[in-house]
């Protein structure tokens, strides 16, 4: 049973890829029609060679005509008989030279028509190929964007990028090419075999007995090729990962003089990739010459068998028919070789397709799990009830958290690094689901809420400012199409960003570079704050929102943030204790647990932890 599964699994992957073409009647019917005509005229091209040979060898006579009609029930035999009648009449009326000219013109016309319909069928396959790659890449991107945050913790960014680009490119150049071969070449081979059977059943049976030997040898090479291809694509992902880390960490690499260290790491993986590519290339390049040698060997065997039949003056096969048989059989070799090479190439594509489908199948989108409750307004509170969470099963970041966040109040999350402050807000945004307990918004478990509606109620400014390689205008307006230009300028002014934006070369239309690299840290943070202001959501999360600002700039926008927080339910994460003195409630977390809650004045009296940290902060600022 296991061996059967291993045989059919690659084909299952292949057909899954082809399914992305949505190859319906609008494409299939014209493709089948064009391919059928291409095959028909291709067969005519070479079957018409036999009459030419018989004209040249002076074998066209009444005997030829009578022999060709031996099977009156056969459509093929009747067609041959009609053609020979036409040919003998033409020879008797116009002579052999004229008959030869007419047959050559028929072949030329047939070649033109076969290639014309081949072109039409290839045009349809171009559409199929483009649709497969478009739909597959779109599906992968949609699945990646809709994935839970845990997906991005479990999968390296560079590896995902490699599957999105290199692997899909490999699918395009291999599996889709294989589709073209398997949709066209088998029909052509079948048509040629029909003609070969009509010429000599015995010789064709010998041919069919010899072909499987080639197939077994080629398929053995292909199986080994698939294993190598999968590992090779994995190493390519490793290379992409090292490149991504290098480009993202160039300041640290240079600061620690680690150029040689990083080069050694890259060279190690690059050398492994080279080795696998060479090994894979040897096997792949062997398929073509080997299939050609096996094809020629088959031709030699047929030449010996058929030659003996002709020399022995067997009535079933004339010299011209035997030459025609060899010519037509030689045409089978080309599509047969293409199919063997396509089989080898397909293994590389299937290896890439399996890597892509690992991402696609890693999780199911949330919107297919059931009906969710739509929520457009925030009325009362957010409650944490016995919430525990950990990024891994071994270690919990939050432990039995019970907390109520009332509408319209401001809250500050305070604690040492790793206490679980950012994790708590990530759970409110439903980036992750609690391992135990539940989070309730207005009495409804957020697991049951529509995720889009939930996040529409929340504005976020993160410590790591996340901007896009686009204009300032587009970064502030991000996915808020209902906002006008005046709304964007107003938000920028409130975030104290309008003046520096106007000083830029193109103002609001200035491209800010990858992740906003053309801006300073404070400028990036102010654009992120403007984006949050523009969203105007009832819940505001500020995760170290002013950490990149100098003291003067922070003071200048503090009044704006205080106003925003006063009008909204706000949750602030900060290490600057001077910014939270007016907060309604301060929540102290330590080792994933809420240890104390209260106002600034109350905590100064009751909490040794809070009082100690305030004193340390005051000494530091003095």
N, C-alpha and C positions, 0 to 999 in steps of 0.2 A: 504493500500500500504506500509506503514512504517513497519508493522509487517512482510510482505513478504520479504522486503529488509533485515530485521534483521535475517531472517531465512537463506537466501541465501548468505549473506555477509561472514560468516565463511567458507562456502564451496568454495566461490570465492577465499578467501585467501589460503585455503588448496590446491586447484588446481593450484594456482599461484606458490606455493612452489614446487609442484610436477613437474611443467613445467620446473624447473631447471634440471631435470634428463635427458631431451632430450630422452625420453623413446621411441626410434624408433623401427622399425621392427627387427633390429639385436638383440635387447634385448627382445622385447615383444613376438615375435613368439616362441623362445625357452622357455620363461617363461610360456606362455600360455600352451604350449605342456606339460611341466613338471608338471604344476599345475593340468592340466586335468587328467594326469595319476595318480598323487598323490591322487586326489579326487576319481577317479575310483577305485583304489585299496583299499583306506580307506573304501569306501562303501562296497566293496566285503568282507572286514574283518568281518563286523558285520552282513551282510545279510546271510553269510554262517553259522551263529550261529543257524538260524532257522532250517535248515536240521539236525544239530547236535542234537537239542532239540527233533526233531521229531524221530530221530533214537533212542534217549534215552527213549522217551515216547512211543516208538513202534507205531508211527503214520504214518510211511512211507508204503503205500500200493497203490494198483491200484486206490482206491478212491481219495487219495491225488493227484495222478497224473492227474486224470480226472478233479478234482476241479480246479487244477492249470491252466488248459487250457480253462477256461471259456471264455476268450476273445482272440479268435484266431488272431485278428488284432493287438493285442498289442505285441510290441517287447519284453517288459519286461515279459509278460505272457508266450510268446514262450520260452524265455530263462529259465524261471522257470520250464516250462514243460520239456525241454531238460535235465535240471539238475536233475529233479526228475526221469526221465527215466534212466539217468546214475546211479543215486543213488540206485534205486530199482534193476537194473541189477547187480550192484556191490554187494548189500546185498544178492541177490539170488545166486550169483556165489561164493562170498568169505566170506559172513557172515557179521553180524553187526559190529563186532569188527574191521574187516579190513576196512569196509566202514567208521567207525569213525576215524580210523587212517588216511585214505586218505583225509577226509575233514579237519582234523587238519593240515595236511601238506599243503593243499591248502591255509588255513588261514595264516599259518606261512610264506609261500612264498609271499602271498599277502601283509602281514605286512612288510616284507623285501622290496618289490618293492615300496610300498607306501612311506616308509621312505627314500628310495634311491632317488625317484623323488622329495620328499619334500626337501631333501638336495640340489639337483640341482636347484630347484626354489629359495631356500634361498640364494644360491651362487649368483644368478643373482640379487636378491634384495640387496645383499651386495654392488654390483657394483652401483646399482641405488642410494642407500643411500649415498655412497661415492661421486658420481657425483653431487647429489643435494647439499650436504654440500660444496663441492669444488666450484661449480659454484656460489652458493649463497654468500659464503664468498668472492670470487673473485669479484663478481658484486658489493658487498657492498664496498669493498676496492677500486675498480676502481672508483666508484661514489664518495667516500670520497676524494680520491686524486684529482679528477678532479673538485671538488666543488670549488666555488669562496671563497675568504677569508671571505666574510660575513657569510658563513656557520659556520666557526670556531668561529666567534664571537657570533653567536646565539645558538650554541650547546656546552655544556660542554664536555671537552675531556674525562673525566671519564665515562660520560653517553654514549658517542660514543663507547668507549672501551667495556663497558658492553654489548652493543647491538652486537658488533662484536664478542664477546667471549661467554658470558653467554647465551644470547638469541639464538644464533645460535646453541649452545650446547643443549638447550632446544628443539629447532626444530628437531635436530638430534635424540633425545631420545623420542620424542613424535609424531610429524607429520609423520616422516619417519617410525616409528613403526606402526602407524595407517595405512599407505599405505600397509604395509605387511598384516595386518589383513583384510583390506577391499578388497584387491585383491584376498585373498585366502579363508577366512572363509565364505563369502556369497555363493561361489560356493559349498563348502562343505555342508553348510546348505541346499542349494537347492537340492543337490543330495540326502541327507538323507530324505528330504520331499517327493521326488519322490518315494522312497522306502516305506515311511510311508503311502502315498496315495494308493500304491499298496496293502498294508496290510489291511488298514481300512480307507475308505474315511471319515466316520462319526467321528471316533476318531481323525483323523488328523484335521478336521475342528474345533473340540473343542480346539485342541492345538493352532491353528492359532488365535482363538478368545481370548485365554488367554495371548499369548505372547505380544501383544501391550500394555497391562497394565504395564508390566515390563518396556517396552520401554519408556513410558510416565514418569514414576517415575525416571528412570535413566537420561533421558534428562533434567528433571527439576534440578537435582543435577548438571549436567554438565554446564548448563547455569550460575548458581551461581558460579561455579568453575572458569569460564573464567574471570569474573569480578575480583575475588580475585587474579587470576594469573597475570593479567595485572598490578594491583597495586603492587603486590609482586615484579615483575621484575623492576618496577619503583623504588622501595625502594632499590633494589640491586644496581641500578645505583647510588643512593644517597650514599650508602656505598662506592662504588668504587670512587666516587667524593671526599669524605672526606679522604679516604686513599691516593689518589693522592695528595691532598692539604697537608696532613700531611707529606708525604715523601718529597715533594718539598720544604716545609717551616720549616723543622726541626730546622734549626739554629735560626729562629725567635721564634719558639715555646719555645725552651729552654732558649733563651735570655730573654723572657718575663715571664718565669716560668708558661707557659700556658698549661702544660701537663694535669692538671685536667680539665681545660676548654675544651680542645679538646676531652678528654676522655668522658666528659659529652655529648658533641655533638654527638660523635660516638655512645654512649650507647643509646641515645634517638632514633636515626634512627634504630639501630640494634634491639632495643626492639620492635619497630613497625614492622620490618621485621619478627621478631620471631612470633609476634601475628598473622600476615597475614598467615605465613606458617602453624601455628597450625590450624587456621581456615580452610585454604585450605586443609590441610592434613586430617582433620576430614571428609570433604566432599568427598575427593578422596578415602580415605580408606573405606568410607561407601558404595561406588559403588560395590565393590567385594562381601562383605557379603550380601548386600541387593539383588544383582542379584542372588546369590546362594540360598538365602531363597525363593525368588520368583520362581526360577527354581524348587526347591524341592516341593514348594506348588503346582506348576503346575503338577508335577509328582504324587502327592497325589490325585489331582483331577482326573487325567487320570487313576490312579489305581482304584479309586472308579467307574468311568464310564466303563472302560474296564473290570474290575472285574465283574461288574453286567452283562455285555454282555456275558462273558464266563460262569458265573454261570447260567445265564438264557439259556445257551446252544444255543446262537445265531449262526446260521450256517455261518455267515460272518466272524467270528473270532474264531479261535481255541485257546486253552491254549498256545501252543508253539508259535503261531503267536503273541499272546498278550505279552508273555514274550519277544519275539524278538522285538516287537514294543517298549516296555519300554526300552530295552537295546539300540536300535538305537536312540530313543528320548533322552536318557541320553547323547548320543554323540553330539546331537545338543546343549545341554546346554553349553558345553565347548567353541565352537566357538561363541555362542550367548553371553556368559559371556565375552569372549575376545573382542567382538565388543562393548559391553556396556562399558567396561573398556577403550577401545581405544577411544571411543567417549568422555569420561571424560578427558583422557590424551590429546586428540587432542585439547581441549579447552585451555590447558596450552600452547601447541605449537603454536596455532593460536594467542594467546595473544603476544607471543614472536615474531612471524612472522609479526604481525601488527606493532610492535615497530621497527623491522628491515626495513620494507617497508616505514615507516615514513621517515627514512633517505634516502632510495633509491628514493622516490618520492618527496623529498623536493625541488629538482631542477632538471632541465634537463641539460645534458652535453652540453657544448657550441658547440661541433662538430656536433650536429644534428640540429642546428638552421639554417644552410644554408652554402653556399660556402663562403670561406674567401680568402683574397688576400695573396699570398705568397710573402714574402719579405726577401731577403738574405743579402742586404747591406744597410748601412745608408749613405745617400748622402748629405743632406742639413741641416735640422733642426727639432726640436721638438717644436710645438706650442701649448700653452694653450689659448683657445678662450672662454672667459666668463665662466670659469669652476667654478662651485659650487659643494661642496660635503659635506655630513654629514653621520656619522655612524648610526644616528637615524634621523627620520623626524623632531624632535623637534629642533635639534641644528646643524648648519652648521659649519664644521671645516675649509673649504675653501669657500671664497665668491668672485665670479666674478673675478677670477684670469686670467689675460692676461699676457702671458710671452712667449718669444722666446729663445730657447736654440740652438745656432749655432754649427754646426759640428766643432770639433777640438778645441773648447774653453773650459775653465774651469770655473765652477760656484760654488759659495758657498751659501748655504742657512743659514741665520742667523736669530735668533729670540728667544724669550723666550719659555719655555716649553709650549706645547699646541698651539703654533702658527700655526702648520700645515706643518712643514718641512718634517717629515717622511711620512705624508699622501700624500704630493705632489709627492714624489718619488714612493710611492705605486701605485699611479694612472698611472705613466709612465709604471710600470711593469704590469699594468692591473690587479692588485689584486682586484680592485674595479672599478666600472663605475661611471662617474660623474652623479650627480643628474640633472645638467644643463650644457649646453655648450659641448665642445668637445676637445679632445687632438689629435693632428695631427702629424704624423711622415712622413716627406717628402710629405706633402700635403694629406696624407691618414689618415682618422680617425682610430685610433687604434682599435676601436670596430670592424672594418671591416677586420683587419689583422689576419693572422694565429697566434694564441697565442704562439705556439712553436717557430715559426720563430722570433717573436718579442722578446721573452726572450733570444733567442740565441744571440741577438745583445747586451745584457746587462750583465755585471759582477757586482756582489753586495757583499759588505762587510758590515754586519749589526753590530749595537752596541751590541746586544745580540748574542754572538758567538754561532752558531748552528753547532755542530759536531755530529757524529754518533759513536755508540759503535762498532768501527771497527779499522783497522790499520791506522797509520798515512798516509801510501801510499794510501789507499782506500779513505780516507777523502779528500786528495788533488786532487786525480784523479776523484772524484765523477762525475759519468755519462759522463766522457770524455774518451771513450774507444780508441779514435784515438791517445791519448797522450802516449809517450814512457816513460820509467823509467828515461831516461836522461832529458826529458822535465820536469818531476816532480821534480827532484833534482835541476834543474836550477831555477824553480819557487820558491822552498824552499830557495835557496841561496839568491835570490832577495828579499825575505821576511824576511831575516835574521833568518831563522828557521833551516837551515841545521845543524849547529853545535850542538844545543841542541837536535835535533832528533838523531844524531849519538851517543850522550851520553846516550840515553835511552837503556834499556836492550836488545831489539830486533831491535833497529834502526827504519827504516821505516816500519817494520813489527810489531811494538809494538801496542797492543790493548790499546786504550786511555780511555776506560770506558764509561759509560753512560754520554752523553753530554760532553765528554772530561774531566771527573772529575779527571783523573790522571795527568792532566796538570794544570799549573798555568793559571791565566787569560791572562797574556801576551803571553804565549805559544799558548794558544787556538787562540788568535787573529792573531798571525803570521801565523798559519796554515790556517786560514780563508782567510788571505791576499794572501797566496801562491795559494790557490784554485782559487781566483779571477784572479791572474796573469796568471795562467795556462789556464784559459778559453780564455784569449786574445780577449775579445769582444771590439767592437768599442766604446761602451758607458760604462762608469765606474761610479758606485754609491758607495760612501763611507759614510755610516751613522755612524758617531762617530767611524770610523775605528781604530783610535789609542787611544781610551779612556781607554783601559785596559793596555796600555803600560807605562812604566816609561819613564822619560824624556830622558835618555841616549839611550834606545832602540828606542824610537820614532825618535830621531835624526838620528839614524843609518839607519832606513828604510825610512826616509822622502825623501831622495834623490831618492830612488827607486820609491816611490809613485809619486814624482814630475815628474820623467821621464815618468811614465805610464800616468799620467794626461796630460802631454805635447803632447803625441802621440795620445790621445783619447779625446772624448767628455766626460768630467767628471763633476759630481755633488757631492759636498762635503757638508755634514751636520756636523757642529762642534761647540763646545762652546769655543775652544781654538783659540782665534782670532789671535794669533801669527802665526798660520799655514796657514792663508788665505791671507796674505799680497801680495803674488805674484799671486793670483787668478785673472783671466781676468775680472770677474764680480761678485760682491757680491749682493745678493738679500736679502732684509730685509723683513721678514714677521711679522705681528702683528695681532693677532685675526683673522687669516685666510685670511688676505689681504696683497698683495704686496704693501708696503708703499714707498720703495725707492730702487733704483738699481744704481750700479756704481762701480768704482775701489776703492781700499783701500784709496788712496790719495784723490780722489774726495769726497768720503763719509766723510772723516775727516773734509773737508771744508764745506760740505753742510748739513750733517745730525747730528743733536744734539743727536739723539738716538744712532747712531753708535759711535760718538765721546765719549759719556758718557760711553758706554760699554767698549771701548778700554781703557779708563782711569781707570775704575774699574778693568779691567783685569790686567793692569800694576801694580796697587797698590797691588793687590792680590799676584802677582808673586814676588813683591819686599819683 
